[in-house]
Amino acid sequence: MEGFLLQDIKNERITAAQLEEMKKLAGSYEALFSRRAMLYKERNLKEKQLSETDYKNLILDHYTFLKRPVIIVDNQIFIGNSKNVVAAAAATIHP
């Protein structure tokens, strides 16, 4: 895509600095965390009280814990693939 940087996080892990930047825009690591990840169920994380540090470390540990896609446009962040998020991202990209 012209004008966009696409990062395949499965092959090119996100860095702590990238995650920190996303957290600043999203407001928390929890907002970036995917509870749909298979590892979430496998590790019984639903039963645990996770802290912001836990969310951060889990996302850095395995790419599936990052809610995807994450789209950043002009200091705005769009997280996930819900209809509303995709529409808002599209409206921002193509005003």
C-alpha positions in Angstrom: 0.0 0.0 0.0 1.3 3.3 -1.0 2.1 5.6 2.0 1.7 2.8 4.5 4.1 0.6 6.3 2.8 -3.0 6.7 4.6 -5.0 9.3 4.1 -8.8 9.4 4.4 -9.2 13.2 4.6 -13.0 12.9 7.9 -12.7 11.0 9.0 -9.3 12.3 8.2 -9.0 16.0 7.0 -5.7 17.4 9.6 -3.9 19.5 9.0 -2.6 23.0 9.4 0.9 21.6 6.6 0.2 19.0 4.4 -1.2 21.7 5.0 1.8 23.9 4.0 4.1 21.1 0.8 2.2 20.5 0.1 2.2 24.2 0.4 6.0 24.3 -2.2 6.3 21.5 -4.5 3.6 22.9 -4.3 4.6 26.5 -3.4 1.2 27.9 -1.8 -2.2 27.0 -5.1 -3.8 27.8 -6.8 -2.0 24.9 -4.2 -3.6 22.6 -4.6 -7.1 24.1 -6.5 -9.9 22.3 -8.5 -12.2 24.5 -9.3 -14.3 21.4 -5.8 -15.6 21.2 -5.6 -19.4 21.6 -2.8 -19.0 24.1 -5.2 -16.9 26.3 -7.4 -20.0 26.8 -4.5 -22.5 26.8 -2.7 -20.6 29.6 -6.0 -20.1 31.6 -5.4 -16.3 31.6 -9.1 -15.7 32.0 -8.8 -17.0 35.6 -6.0 -14.5 36.4 -6.1 -10.8 37.3 -3.7 -9.3 34.7 -1.9 -6.1 35.2 -0.8 -3.6 32.6 2.7 -5.0 32.9 1.3 -8.5 32.3 -0.5 -7.3 29.2 2.6 -5.6 27.9 4.8 -8.7 28.5 2.3 -11.1 27.0 2.0 -9.0 23.8 5.8 -8.8 23.5 6.1 -12.6 24.3 3.8 -13.7 21.5 2.3 -11.8 18.5 -1.1 -13.5 18.8 -1.8 -11.5 22.0 -1.8 -8.2 20.0 -5.3 -7.3 18.8 -5.1 -6.9 15.1 -5.0 -5.1 12.9 -3.5 -2.0 14.4 -3.7 1.0 12.1 -2.0 4.3 13.1 -2.8 7.4 11.1 -1.7 10.9 12.1 -1.5 10.1 15.8 -4.8 8.2 15.8 -4.9 4.5 16.5 -7.5 2.0 15.3 -7.4 -1.4 17.0 -9.2 -4.5 15.8 -11.5 -5.4 13.0 -14.9 -4.5 14.2 -17.2 -2.9 11.7 -17.1 0.5 13.5 -13.3 0.5 13.8 -12.7 -0.4 10.2 -15.2 2.3 9.1 -13.5 4.9 11.2 -10.1 4.0 9.9 -11.3 4.1 6.3 -12.9 7.5 6.9 -9.6 8.8 8.3 -7.5 7.4 5.5 -10.0 8.4 2.7 -11.7 11.6 4.0 
